[in-house]
Amino acid sequence: MAKRAKAKSGKTTSGKTTGKAKSTAGKSAGGGKKAGVAAAAKQSFVSGLVARGEAKRAPKGNLPSGATHEIVGVDEAGAPTVVRRRFSAF
């Protein structure tokens, strides 16, 4: 049996596909819209924690009562970076 020559498109000279060509249709380069939505959701979540008093700094390692998240720093944009430390009873 003779080997069939492959064209650049991933098809043999008989027109059958080899299964090696991959489609990139519908894929975005850097996440695009999904990354923007995730960043907006994160910002909304953190600002809500701060507004409700659930995120606070822990002076001397003791988290104030009512706080579930500790503010451990700020990012480049000045938004607080939070870490969950305990769960709320209600």
N, C-alpha and C positions, 0 to 999 in steps of 0.2 A: 504494500500500500504506500502510495507516495504522499509526502508531507505537503500540506497546502501552504502557500505563501500568505503572510498576513499583511493587510493594508494598514495604514496609519490609524484608521478609525477603529481598530480592534476587531474588524471583521475579516474572515478568510476570503479568498478569491471566490469561493462558492456563495458568499453572502451570509454565512452563518456567523453569529457572534461568538467570541472566545470567552466572554464573561469577565474579561480583565478591564474593560473600560468602565469607569465610574462616572456617574452623573453628579454634577455639583449644582443642579438646578434647585432653587429654593433655599440655598444655604447662604447665610450672610458671613461676611469676612470676620467681624469682630464681635459678634453677638448683637450689635446694633440696638434694636428696639428693646430686646429682653433685658439687656444690661441697664438701660436707662430706666426701665420700669422697676427693676430690682433696687436700683439706687434710690429712686423716689420712695419706694415702700420702706426701705431701711431708714431713710431720713424721717419719714412720717412716724414710724414706730418709735424711734429714739426721741423725737420731739414730744410725742405723747407721753412717754415715760417721765420725761423731765417736767412737763406741764402738770401731771398728776402727782408729782412728788415721789414717784416710785424709783427714780434714779437719783442717787446722791453720792457725794464723796464720802469716804470712810476715814475720818480723822482717827489716828492712832489704831487703825485696823478694826474699829468697831462701826458697823453699819448702823445708821440711825433707825429707829423703829419706823415701820411702815414702808421702808425702802426694800425693794426686791433686787435692784440692780445697782452696782457700784460704778461710778464714773471714774475710769482709770486714766483718761487722757483726752486729747482732742486730735482730730485729723487735720489735714492741710487746709480744709475749708473752715475750720473752727468749730465743727460739730463735735459733740461729746462722743467718746468711745466708751461703750458700756459693756459690763460683764454681769451675767446673772449670778447672784450669790445665794438667794433663798427664794422660796415660793410663798405666795400670799395665802392666807387661810380663807379668804373670801373671794 
